[in-house]
């Protein structure tokens, strides 16, 4: 199979970057490909002709595909498509008409249309690699989100669930970490409870690669239901995953996604969990980055018509 050249456009946001990295890593494993990155958060994109676009991406030739995630990438991506004749693959539901893109991958909770050139994914894809063996049978992880527009964040509700988890399984050691959205003082409130089997690690004290590494080691994970990215990263890692519950503020795509995840058996809702036993494994493996990569390779050999979108 011939070499594929792909230009990748990112807006620099961590969530979008992790989606792109996840897909890029799987494509590198599956085929002969070259990637040329352009980061809109650190570089100024210039709407120039073909040769100057090639120079902007520090490439040698025009691309076969342009890959992007994030609404700010739409116009640069489409400009590159029009100027070079490449195809455009977007990892999100676009803010522009679908027909402008050759291929689109979007989560089920964004209500994707049934089209050959649209792939529905369970949540957003990520760069987590599943692992099922060699986990610490007595080590658990708890990941906390925070203030958001989809659920009513309540410290007391979260702390009550953590106390019940810790009390129900005293033989487990639970490591608790927060996130940038977590209300200031929540971890201090948790520390005051002095729960013997809970250790606290603020996210500011973690280093690069900490989350993928710890997800590959622990035997079960609880994640607050507002933290969509961390929830899907946990499920993708192969660790049995539970959802700490919060009251939905509205019937949003995020609240629907969390309900779908629990109903499909990929995660366990707190209200349905037997806290005295380990969380059950997912009903099936979830490795969306790998599935999306294979789908992309399958359609790449076809005549993808963006007009059919």
Phi and psi restraints in degrees (value plus and minus 20) as a CYANA .aco file:
   2 UNK   PHI     -92.3   -52.3
   2 UNK   PSI     138.9   178.9
   3 UNK   PHI     -84.0   -44.0
   3 UNK   PSI     115.0   155.0
   4 UNK   PHI    -124.1   -84.1
   4 UNK   PSI     116.4   156.4
   5 UNK   PHI    -131.0   -91.0
   5 UNK   PSI     104.8   144.8
   6 UNK   PHI    -146.5  -106.5
   6 UNK   PSI     107.8   147.8
   7 UNK   PHI    -113.7   -73.7
   7 UNK   PSI     109.5   149.5
   8 UNK   PHI    -131.9   -91.9
   8 UNK   PSI     104.5   144.5
   9 UNK   PHI    -132.2   -92.2
   9 UNK   PSI     104.9   144.9
  10 UNK   PHI    -143.6  -103.6
  10 UNK   PSI     130.4   170.4
  11 UNK   PHI    -111.8   -71.8
  11 UNK   PSI     -19.0    21.0
  12 UNK   PHI      67.1   107.1
  12 UNK   PSI     -29.1    10.9
  13 UNK   PHI     -90.5   -50.5
  13 UNK   PSI     116.2   156.2
  14 UNK   PHI     -77.9   -37.9
  14 UNK   PSI     -63.9   -23.9
  15 UNK   PHI     -80.7   -40.7
  15 UNK   PSI     -65.6   -25.6
  16 UNK   PHI     -87.4   -47.4
  16 UNK   PSI     -58.2   -18.2
  17 UNK   PHI     -84.2   -44.2
  17 UNK   PSI     -59.5   -19.5
  18 UNK   PHI     -85.8   -45.8
  18 UNK   PSI     -55.3   -15.3
  19 UNK   PHI     -82.3   -42.3
  19 UNK   PSI     -68.3   -28.3
  20 UNK   PHI     -83.7   -43.7
  20 UNK   PSI     -63.5   -23.5
  21 UNK   PHI     -81.8   -41.8
  21 UNK   PSI     -61.4   -21.4
  22 UNK   PHI     -79.9   -39.9
  22 UNK   PSI     -65.3   -25.3
  23 UNK   PHI     -89.9   -49.9
  23 UNK   PSI     -62.4   -22.4
  24 UNK   PHI     -79.2   -39.2
  24 UNK   PSI     -64.5   -24.5
  25 UNK   PHI     -82.7   -42.7
  25 UNK   PSI     -59.3   -19.3
  26 UNK   PHI     -91.5   -51.5
  26 UNK   PSI     -58.4   -18.4
  27 UNK   PHI     -84.1   -44.1
  27 UNK   PSI     -58.1   -18.1
  28 UNK   PHI     -83.2   -43.2
  28 UNK   PSI     -50.8   -10.8
  29 UNK   PHI     -96.2   -56.2
  29 UNK   PSI     -44.5    -4.5
  30 UNK   PHI    -123.0   -83.0
  30 UNK   PSI     -40.8    -0.8
  31 UNK   PHI    -174.3  -134.3
  31 UNK   PSI     152.4   192.4
  32 UNK   PHI    -108.1   -68.1
  32 UNK   PSI      91.3   131.3
  33 UNK   PHI    -167.0  -127.0
  33 UNK   PSI     128.2   168.2
  34 UNK   PHI    -140.9  -100.9
  34 UNK   PSI     116.6   156.6
  35 UNK   PHI    -137.3   -97.3
  35 UNK   PSI     120.2   160.2
  36 UNK   PHI    -149.2  -109.2
  36 UNK   PSI      98.3   138.3
  37 UNK   PHI    -117.5   -77.5
  37 UNK   PSI     125.5   165.5
  38 UNK   PHI    -155.0  -115.0
  38 UNK   PSI      98.6   138.6
  39 UNK   PHI    -123.2   -83.2
  39 UNK   PSI      89.5   129.5
  40 UNK   PHI     -86.6   -46.6
  40 UNK   PSI     -38.6     1.4
  41 UNK   PHI     -99.7   -59.7
  41 UNK   PSI     -35.3     4.7
  42 UNK   PHI    -145.5  -105.5
  42 UNK   PSI     -31.0     9.0
  43 UNK   PHI    -147.8  -107.8
  43 UNK   PSI     129.0   169.0
  44 UNK   PHI    -115.4   -75.4
  44 UNK   PSI      97.6   137.6
  45 UNK   PHI     -98.7   -58.7
  45 UNK   PSI     112.9   152.9
  46 UNK   PHI    -132.9   -92.9
  46 UNK   PSI     108.2   148.2
  47 UNK   PHI    -102.6   -62.6
  47 UNK   PSI      62.7   102.7
  48 UNK   PHI    -134.0   -94.0
  48 UNK   PSI    -196.4  -156.4
  49 UNK   PHI     -95.2   -55.2
  49 UNK   PSI     160.0   200.0
  50 UNK   PHI     -77.0   -37.0
  50 UNK   PSI     -71.0   -31.0
  51 UNK   PHI     -84.5   -44.5
  51 UNK   PSI     -59.1   -19.1
  52 UNK   PHI     -91.4   -51.4
  52 UNK   PSI     -47.8    -7.8
  53 UNK   PHI     -85.4   -45.4
  53 UNK   PSI     -63.9   -23.9
  54 UNK   PHI     -76.6   -36.6
  54 UNK   PSI     -61.8   -21.8
  55 UNK   PHI     -86.6   -46.6
  55 UNK   PSI     -60.0   -20.0
  56 UNK   PHI     -79.3   -39.3
  56 UNK   PSI     -57.1   -17.1
  57 UNK   PHI    -107.6   -67.6
  57 UNK   PSI     -15.4    24.6
  58 UNK   PHI      32.7    72.7
  58 UNK   PSI      19.2    59.2
  59 UNK   PHI    -122.2   -82.2
  59 UNK   PSI     153.7   193.7
  60 UNK   PHI    -123.9   -83.9
  60 UNK   PSI     -48.6    -8.6
  61 UNK   PHI    -159.5  -119.5
  61 UNK   PSI     149.5   189.5
  62 UNK   PHI     -88.0   -48.0
  62 UNK   PSI     137.3   177.3
  63 UNK   PHI    -104.9   -64.9
  63 UNK   PSI     144.6   184.6
  64 UNK   PHI    -107.3   -67.3
  64 UNK   PSI     -56.6   -16.6
  65 UNK   PHI    -158.3  -118.3
  65 UNK   PSI     133.7   173.7
  66 UNK   PHI    -136.1   -96.1
  66 UNK   PSI     110.0   150.0
  67 UNK   PHI    -136.0   -96.0
  67 UNK   PSI     115.8   155.8
  68 UNK   PHI    -175.5  -135.5
  68 UNK   PSI     141.4   181.4
  69 UNK   PHI    -167.5  -127.5
  69 UNK   PSI     118.2   158.2
  70 UNK   PHI      88.9   128.9
  70 UNK   PSI     116.6   156.6
  71 UNK   PHI     -82.9   -42.9
  71 UNK   PSI     -49.7    -9.7
  72 UNK   PHI     -88.6   -48.6
  72 UNK   PSI     -35.3     4.7
  73 UNK   PHI    -107.4   -67.4
  73 UNK   PSI     -30.4     9.6
  74 UNK   PHI     -77.9   -37.9
  74 UNK   PSI     -75.1   -35.1
  75 UNK   PHI     -86.3   -46.3
  75 UNK   PSI     -66.1   -26.1
  76 UNK   PHI     -78.2   -38.2
  76 UNK   PSI     -59.9   -19.9
  77 UNK   PHI     -81.8   -41.8
  77 UNK   PSI     -67.5   -27.5
  78 UNK   PHI     -88.2   -48.2
  78 UNK   PSI     -53.7   -13.7
  79 UNK   PHI     -83.3   -43.3
  79 UNK   PSI     -64.6   -24.6
  80 UNK   PHI     -82.1   -42.1
  80 UNK   PSI     -59.1   -19.1
  81 UNK   PHI     -81.0   -41.0
  81 UNK   PSI     -69.1   -29.1
  82 UNK   PHI     -88.4   -48.4
  82 UNK   PSI     -56.0   -16.0
  83 UNK   PHI     -98.7   -58.7
  83 UNK   PSI     -48.2    -8.2
  84 UNK   PHI    -129.9   -89.9
  84 UNK   PSI     -35.8     4.2
  85 UNK   PHI      60.6   100.6
  85 UNK   PSI     -10.6    29.4
  86 UNK   PHI     -96.3   -56.3
  86 UNK   PSI     148.1   188.1
  87 UNK   PHI    -116.1   -76.1
  87 UNK   PSI     133.2   173.2
  88 UNK   PHI    -133.7   -93.7
  88 UNK   PSI     107.7   147.7
  89 UNK   PHI    -141.8  -101.8
  89 UNK   PSI      94.7   134.7
  90 UNK   PHI    -129.7   -89.7
  90 UNK   PSI     114.9   154.9
  91 UNK   PHI    -120.8   -80.8
  91 UNK   PSI      47.6    87.6
  92 UNK   PHI     152.5   192.5
  92 UNK   PSI     147.4   187.4
  93 UNK   PHI     -97.3   -57.3
  93 UNK   PSI     100.7   140.7
  94 UNK   PHI     -93.1   -53.1
  94 UNK   PSI     135.3   175.3
  95 UNK   PHI    -103.8   -63.8
  95 UNK   PSI     -29.2    10.8
  96 UNK   PHI    -126.3   -86.3
  96 UNK   PSI     146.2   186.2
  97 UNK   PHI     -76.9   -36.9
  97 UNK   PSI     121.4   161.4
  98 UNK   PHI     -80.7   -40.7
  98 UNK   PSI     -51.0   -11.0
  99 UNK   PHI     -84.7   -44.7
  99 UNK   PSI     -34.4     5.6
 100 UNK   PHI     -97.5   -57.5
 100 UNK   PSI     -31.5     8.5
 101 UNK   PHI    -136.4   -96.4
 101 UNK   PSI     124.7   164.7
 102 UNK   PHI     -98.4   -58.4
 102 UNK   PSI     -53.0   -13.0
 103 UNK   PHI    -169.8  -129.8
 103 UNK   PSI     121.5   161.5
 104 UNK   PHI    -158.7  -118.7
 104 UNK   PSI     114.4   154.4
 105 UNK   PHI    -135.6   -95.6
 105 UNK   PSI     105.3   145.3
 106 UNK   PHI    -162.0  -122.0
 106 UNK   PSI     133.1   173.1
 107 UNK   PHI     -87.3   -47.3
 107 UNK   PSI     134.0   174.0
 108 UNK   PHI     -76.0   -36.0
 108 UNK   PSI     -54.8   -14.8
 109 UNK   PHI     -90.9   -50.9
 109 UNK   PSI     -26.4    13.6
 110 UNK   PHI    -115.9   -75.9
 110 UNK   PSI      -7.1    32.9
 111 UNK   PHI      33.1    73.1
 111 UNK   PSI      41.4    81.4
 112 UNK   PHI     -87.0   -47.0
 112 UNK   PSI     123.2   163.2
 113 UNK   PHI     -93.4   -53.4
 113 UNK   PSI     137.3   177.3
 114 UNK   PHI    -104.7   -64.7
 114 UNK   PSI      75.7   115.7
 115 UNK   PHI    -159.4  -119.4
 115 UNK   PSI     129.9   169.9
 116 UNK   PHI     -81.8   -41.8
 116 UNK   PSI     -48.2    -8.2
 117 UNK   PHI    -117.6   -77.6
 117 UNK   PSI      -7.9    32.1
 118 UNK   PHI    -143.9  -103.9
 118 UNK   PSI     106.7   146.7
 119 UNK   PHI    -131.1   -91.1
 119 UNK   PSI     107.8   147.8
 120 UNK   PHI    -110.0   -70.0
 120 UNK   PSI     114.9   154.9
 121 UNK   PHI    -140.1  -100.1
 121 UNK   PSI     136.1   176.1
 122 UNK   PHI    -102.7   -62.7
 122 UNK   PSI      81.4   121.4
 123 UNK   PHI      50.8    90.8
 123 UNK   PSI    -192.5  -152.5
 124 UNK   PHI    -104.2   -64.2
 124 UNK   PSI     125.8   165.8
 125 UNK   PHI     -92.2   -52.2
 125 UNK   PSI     142.8   182.8
 126 UNK   PHI    -169.0  -129.0
 126 UNK   PSI    -199.1  -159.1
 127 UNK   PHI    -122.0   -82.0
 127 UNK   PSI      -3.7    36.3
 128 UNK   PHI     -97.8   -57.8
 128 UNK   PSI     116.0   156.0
 129 UNK   PHI    -124.5   -84.5
 129 UNK   PSI     104.8   144.8
 130 UNK   PHI     -82.0   -42.0
 130 UNK   PSI     128.3   168.3
 131 UNK   PHI    -165.8  -125.8
 131 UNK   PSI     114.6   154.6
 132 UNK   PHI    -140.7  -100.7
 132 UNK   PSI     -35.4     4.6
 133 UNK   PHI    -134.1   -94.1
 133 UNK   PSI     141.2   181.2
 134 UNK   PHI      53.8    93.8
 134 UNK   PSI       5.8    45.8
 135 UNK   PHI    -109.1   -69.1
 135 UNK   PSI     133.7   173.7
 136 UNK   PHI     -97.4   -57.4
 136 UNK   PSI      92.1   132.1
 137 UNK   PHI     -87.3   -47.3
 137 UNK   PSI     -34.6     5.4
 138 UNK   PHI    -140.1  -100.1
 138 UNK   PSI      -0.7    39.3
 139 UNK   PHI    -138.8   -98.8
 139 UNK   PSI     106.4   146.4
 140 UNK   PHI    -142.5  -102.5
 140 UNK   PSI     143.4   183.4
 141 UNK   PHI    -150.1  -110.1
 141 UNK   PSI     119.3   159.3
 142 UNK   PHI    -146.4  -106.4
 142 UNK   PSI     103.0   143.0
 143 UNK   PHI    -134.7   -94.7
 143 UNK   PSI     107.8   147.8
 144 UNK   PHI    -132.8   -92.8
 144 UNK   PSI     113.8   153.8
 145 UNK   PHI    -110.2   -70.2
 145 UNK   PSI    -147.5  -107.5
 146 UNK   PHI     151.1   191.1
 146 UNK   PSI    -170.5  -130.5
 147 UNK   PHI     -75.8   -35.8
 147 UNK   PSI     111.4   151.4
 148 UNK   PHI    -175.9  -135.9
 148 UNK   PSI     156.8   196.8
 149 UNK   PHI    -119.1   -79.1
 149 UNK   PSI     -17.0    23.0
 150 UNK   PHI    -130.1   -90.1
 150 UNK   PSI     -50.7   -10.7
 151 UNK   PHI    -151.0  -111.0
 151 UNK   PSI     132.0   172.0
 152 UNK   PHI    -102.7   -62.7
 152 UNK   PSI      79.7   119.7
 153 UNK   PHI     -89.6   -49.6
 153 UNK   PSI     107.6   147.6
 154 UNK   PHI    -156.9  -116.9
 154 UNK   PSI      92.1   132.1
 155 UNK   PHI     -76.5   -36.5
 155 UNK   PSI     -62.7   -22.7
 156 UNK   PHI     -82.8   -42.8
 156 UNK   PSI     -59.5   -19.5
 157 UNK   PHI     -85.3   -45.3
 157 UNK   PSI     -64.6   -24.6
 158 UNK   PHI     -85.2   -45.2
 158 UNK   PSI     -66.1   -26.1
 159 UNK   PHI     -83.2   -43.2
 159 UNK   PSI     -56.0   -16.0
 160 UNK   PHI     -82.3   -42.3
 160 UNK   PSI     -61.3   -21.3
 161 UNK   PHI     -87.8   -47.8
 161 UNK   PSI     -58.9   -18.9
 162 UNK   PHI     -84.6   -44.6
 162 UNK   PSI     -60.2   -20.2
 163 UNK   PHI     -82.9   -42.9
 163 UNK   PSI     -60.6   -20.6
 164 UNK   PHI     -86.9   -46.9
 164 UNK   PSI     -60.1   -20.1
 165 UNK   PHI     -83.2   -43.2
 165 UNK   PSI     -67.0   -27.0
 166 UNK   PHI     -84.1   -44.1
 166 UNK   PSI     -61.0   -21.0
 167 UNK   PHI     -91.8   -51.8
 167 UNK   PSI     -54.1   -14.1
 168 UNK   PHI     -94.4   -54.4
 168 UNK   PSI     -45.1    -5.1
 169 UNK   PHI    -153.0  -113.0
 169 UNK   PSI      50.9    90.9
 170 UNK   PHI     -84.9   -44.9
 170 UNK   PSI     -39.6     0.4
 171 UNK   PHI     -96.1   -56.1
 171 UNK   PSI     -32.6     7.4
 172 UNK   PHI    -108.3   -68.3
 172 UNK   PSI     125.5   165.5
 173 UNK   PHI    -124.3   -84.3
 173 UNK   PSI     102.3   142.3
 174 UNK   PHI    -126.1   -86.1
 174 UNK   PSI     107.4   147.4
 175 UNK   PHI    -121.6   -81.6
 175 UNK   PSI     103.9   143.9
 176 UNK   PHI    -131.5   -91.5
 176 UNK   PSI     109.2   149.2
 177 UNK   PHI    -151.4  -111.4
 177 UNK   PSI     132.1   172.1
 178 UNK   PHI    -125.8   -85.8
 178 UNK   PSI    -181.1  -141.1
 179 UNK   PHI    -170.3  -130.3
 179 UNK   PSI     153.0   193.0
 180 UNK   PHI     -79.8   -39.8
 180 UNK   PSI     -42.2    -2.2
 181 UNK   PHI    -108.2   -68.2
 181 UNK   PSI     -29.4    10.6
 182 UNK   PHI     -86.5   -46.5
 182 UNK   PSI     111.2   151.2
 183 UNK   PHI     -76.6   -36.6
 183 UNK   PSI     118.0   158.0
 184 UNK   PHI     -80.0   -40.0
 184 UNK   PSI     111.7   151.7
 185 UNK   PHI      81.6   121.6
 185 UNK   PSI     -33.7     6.3
 186 UNK   PHI     -83.8   -43.8
 186 UNK   PSI     -64.9   -24.9
 187 UNK   PHI     -85.8   -45.8
 187 UNK   PSI     -50.9   -10.9
 188 UNK   PHI     -85.8   -45.8
 188 UNK   PSI     -61.1   -21.1
 189 UNK   PHI     -81.7   -41.7
 189 UNK   PSI     -60.1   -20.1
 190 UNK   PHI     -85.7   -45.7
 190 UNK   PSI     -60.6   -20.6
 191 UNK   PHI     -83.0   -43.0
 191 UNK   PSI     -56.6   -16.6
 192 UNK   PHI     -82.4   -42.4
 192 UNK   PSI     -49.8    -9.8
 193 UNK   PHI     -87.5   -47.5
 193 UNK   PSI     -41.1    -1.1
 194 UNK   PHI      31.5    71.5
 194 UNK   PSI      28.9    68.9
 195 UNK   PHI     -95.3   -55.3
 195 UNK   PSI     103.8   143.8
 196 UNK   PHI     -82.5   -42.5
 196 UNK   PSI     -52.1   -12.1
 197 UNK   PHI    -124.1   -84.1
 197 UNK   PSI       1.3    41.3
 198 UNK   PHI    -139.0   -99.0
 198 UNK   PSI     108.0   148.0
 199 UNK   PHI    -135.6   -95.6
 199 UNK   PSI     126.4   166.4
 200 UNK   PHI    -132.9   -92.9
 200 UNK   PSI     112.7   152.7
 201 UNK   PHI    -154.7  -114.7
 201 UNK   PSI      78.9   118.9
 202 UNK   PHI     -79.8   -39.8
 202 UNK   PSI     125.5   165.5
 203 UNK   PHI     -80.7   -40.7
 203 UNK   PSI     -47.5    -7.5
 204 UNK   PHI     -85.7   -45.7
 204 UNK   PSI     -40.6    -0.6
 205 UNK   PHI    -115.3   -75.3
 205 UNK   PSI     -16.5    23.5
 206 UNK   PHI    -113.6   -73.6
 206 UNK   PSI     141.0   181.0
 207 UNK   PHI    -132.6   -92.6
 207 UNK   PSI     159.2   199.2
 208 UNK   PHI     -78.9   -38.9
 208 UNK   PSI     115.6   155.6
 209 UNK   PHI      60.4   100.4
 209 UNK   PSI     -16.8    23.2
 210 UNK   PHI     -82.5   -42.5
 210 UNK   PSI     -67.6   -27.6
 211 UNK   PHI     -84.3   -44.3
 211 UNK   PSI     -70.1   -30.1
 212 UNK   PHI     -76.8   -36.8
 212 UNK   PSI     -58.6   -18.6
 213 UNK   PHI     -85.7   -45.7
 213 UNK   PSI     -67.2   -27.2
 214 UNK   PHI     -89.9   -49.9
 214 UNK   PSI     -53.3   -13.3
 215 UNK   PHI     -85.1   -45.1
 215 UNK   PSI     -46.1    -6.1
 216 UNK   PHI    -103.2   -63.2
 216 UNK   PSI     -29.2    10.8
 217 UNK   PHI    -126.4   -86.4
 217 UNK   PSI     -57.2   -17.2
 218 UNK   PHI     -97.7   -57.7
 218 UNK   PSI     139.5   179.5
 219 UNK   PHI    -115.1   -75.1
 219 UNK   PSI     -34.1     5.9
 220 UNK   PHI    -181.0  -141.0
 220 UNK   PSI     136.6   176.6
 221 UNK   PHI    -158.9  -118.9
 221 UNK   PSI     115.2   155.2
 222 UNK   PHI    -130.3   -90.3
 222 UNK   PSI     115.5   155.5
 223 UNK   PHI    -152.8  -112.8
 223 UNK   PSI     116.6   156.6
 224 UNK   PHI     -85.2   -45.2
 224 UNK   PSI     120.0   160.0
 225 UNK   PHI     -88.5   -48.5
 225 UNK   PSI     -30.4     9.6
 226 UNK   PHI     -99.1   -59.1
 226 UNK   PSI     -37.0     3.0
 227 UNK   PHI    -112.6   -72.6
 227 UNK   PSI      56.3    96.3
 228 UNK   PHI     -78.0   -38.0
 228 UNK   PSI     -68.3   -28.3
 229 UNK   PHI     -81.4   -41.4
 229 UNK   PSI     -67.0   -27.0
 230 UNK   PHI     -86.7   -46.7
 230 UNK   PSI     -54.0   -14.0
 231 UNK   PHI     -81.6   -41.6
 231 UNK   PSI     -69.7   -29.7
 232 UNK   PHI     -91.6   -51.6
 232 UNK   PSI     -49.9    -9.9
 233 UNK   PHI     -85.0   -45.0
 233 UNK   PSI     -60.9   -20.9
 234 UNK   PHI     -84.3   -44.3
 234 UNK   PSI     -67.8   -27.8
 235 UNK   PHI     -82.2   -42.2
 235 UNK   PSI     -61.7   -21.7
 236 UNK   PHI     -84.1   -44.1
 236 UNK   PSI     -49.0    -9.0
 237 UNK   PHI     -88.8   -48.8
 237 UNK   PSI     -37.3     2.7
 238 UNK   PHI      75.5   115.5
 238 UNK   PSI     -25.9    14.1
 239 UNK   PHI     -97.9   -57.9
 239 UNK   PSI     113.1   153.1
 240 UNK   PHI     -75.4   -35.4
 240 UNK   PSI     112.5   152.5
 241 UNK   PHI    -145.0  -105.0
 241 UNK   PSI     114.9   154.9
 242 UNK   PHI    -136.4   -96.4
 242 UNK   PSI     133.8   173.8
 243 UNK   PHI    -130.0   -90.0
 243 UNK   PSI      93.8   133.8
 244 UNK   PHI     -88.5   -48.5
 244 UNK   PSI     115.2   155.2
 245 UNK   PHI    -115.4   -75.4
 245 UNK   PSI     125.6   165.6
 246 UNK   PHI    -158.5  -118.5
 246 UNK   PSI     136.3   176.3
 247 UNK   PHI     -96.8   -56.8
 247 UNK   PSI     105.3   145.3
 248 UNK   PHI     -84.1   -44.1
 248 UNK   PSI     119.9   159.9
 249 UNK   PHI    -100.4   -60.4
 249 UNK   PSI     -47.0    -7.0
 250 UNK   PHI    -183.4  -143.4
 250 UNK   PSI     151.8   191.8
 251 UNK   PHI    -105.1   -65.1
 251 UNK   PSI      56.4    96.4
 252 UNK   PHI    -116.5   -76.5
 252 UNK   PSI     151.7   191.7
 253 UNK   PHI     -83.7   -43.7
 253 UNK   PSI     -51.8   -11.8
 254 UNK   PHI     -91.6   -51.6
 254 UNK   PSI     -65.0   -25.0
 255 UNK   PHI     -84.3   -44.3
 255 UNK   PSI     -55.9   -15.9
 256 UNK   PHI     -85.5   -45.5
 256 UNK   PSI     -60.6   -20.6
 257 UNK   PHI     -82.2   -42.2
 257 UNK   PSI     -62.5   -22.5
 258 UNK   PHI     -86.8   -46.8
 258 UNK   PSI     -58.4   -18.4
 259 UNK   PHI     -85.4   -45.4
 259 UNK   PSI     -62.2   -22.2
 260 UNK   PHI     -81.3   -41.3
 260 UNK   PSI     -59.9   -19.9
 261 UNK   PHI     -82.4   -42.4
 261 UNK   PSI     -65.0   -25.0
 262 UNK   PHI     -89.4   -49.4
 262 UNK   PSI     -62.0   -22.0
 263 UNK   PHI     -85.7   -45.7
 263 UNK   PSI     -48.4    -8.4
 264 UNK   PHI    -104.9   -64.9
 264 UNK   PSI     -24.2    15.8
 265 UNK   PHI      61.0   101.0
 265 UNK   PSI      -6.3    33.7
 266 UNK   PHI    -104.3   -64.3
 266 UNK   PSI     -42.3    -2.3
 267 UNK   PHI    -165.6  -125.6
 267 UNK   PSI     148.6   188.6
 268 UNK   PHI    -137.5   -97.5
 268 UNK   PSI     104.7   144.7
 269 UNK   PHI     -90.4   -50.4
 269 UNK   PSI     124.5   164.5
 270 UNK   PHI     -75.5   -35.5
 270 UNK   PSI     -61.2   -21.2
 271 UNK   PHI     -85.6   -45.6
 271 UNK   PSI     -40.6    -0.6
 272 UNK   PHI    -122.6   -82.6
 272 UNK   PSI     -19.2    20.8
 273 UNK   PHI    -108.0   -68.0
 273 UNK   PSI     122.5   162.5
 274 UNK   PHI    -112.0   -72.0
 274 UNK   PSI      81.3   121.3
 275 UNK   PHI     -90.2   -50.2
 275 UNK   PSI     -33.2     6.8
 276 UNK   PHI    -103.0   -63.0
 276 UNK   PSI     -28.7    11.3
 277 UNK   PHI    -144.8  -104.8
 277 UNK   PSI     146.8   186.8
 278 UNK   PHI     -87.5   -47.5
 278 UNK   PSI     130.2   170.2
 279 UNK   PHI     -80.8   -40.8
 279 UNK   PSI     123.1   163.1
 280 UNK   PHI     -94.1   -54.1
 280 UNK   PSI     128.9   168.9
 281 UNK   PHI     -87.0   -47.0
 281 UNK   PSI     141.7   181.7
 282 UNK   PHI     -81.1   -41.1
 282 UNK   PSI     130.4   170.4
 283 UNK   PHI     -82.9   -42.9
 283 UNK   PSI     -44.3    -4.3
 284 UNK   PHI    -175.0  -135.0
 284 UNK   PSI     138.9   178.9
 285 UNK   PHI     -85.4   -45.4
 285 UNK   PSI     129.7   169.7
 286 UNK   PHI    -148.2  -108.2
 286 UNK   PSI      88.1   128.1
 287 UNK   PHI    -158.1  -118.1
 287 UNK   PSI      55.2    95.2
 288 UNK   PHI     -87.6   -47.6
 288 UNK   PSI     -52.5   -12.5
 289 UNK   PHI     -80.1   -40.1
 289 UNK   PSI     -60.5   -20.5
 290 UNK   PHI     -88.4   -48.4
 290 UNK   PSI     -61.6   -21.6
 291 UNK   PHI     -86.2   -46.2
 291 UNK   PSI     -61.0   -21.0
 292 UNK   PHI     -85.7   -45.7
 292 UNK   PSI     -60.6   -20.6
 293 UNK   PHI     -80.3   -40.3
 293 UNK   PSI     -64.3   -24.3
 294 UNK   PHI     -86.8   -46.8
 294 UNK   PSI     -59.8   -19.8
 295 UNK   PHI     -80.8   -40.8
 295 UNK   PSI     -62.8   -22.8
 296 UNK   PHI     -80.9   -40.9
 296 UNK   PSI     -64.0   -24.0
 297 UNK   PHI     -84.0   -44.0
 297 UNK   PSI     -56.5   -16.5
 298 UNK   PHI     -86.1   -46.1
 298 UNK   PSI     -64.5   -24.5
 299 UNK   PHI     -98.7   -58.7
 299 UNK   PSI     -39.2     0.8
 300 UNK   PHI     -83.5   -43.5
 300 UNK   PSI     -49.0    -9.0
 301 UNK   PHI    -103.9   -63.9
 301 UNK   PSI     -23.2    16.8
 302 UNK   PHI    -121.4   -81.4
 302 UNK   PSI     149.2   189.2
 303 UNK   PHI    -109.3   -69.3
 303 UNK   PSI      67.8   107.8
 304 UNK   PHI     -95.0   -55.0
 304 UNK   PSI      98.8   138.8
 305 UNK   PHI    -126.5   -86.5
 305 UNK   PSI      88.2   128.2
 306 UNK   PHI     -82.2   -42.2
 306 UNK   PSI     -44.9    -4.9
 307 UNK   PHI     -85.4   -45.4
 307 UNK   PSI     -40.1    -0.1
 308 UNK   PHI     -97.2   -57.2
 308 UNK   PSI     -29.7    10.3
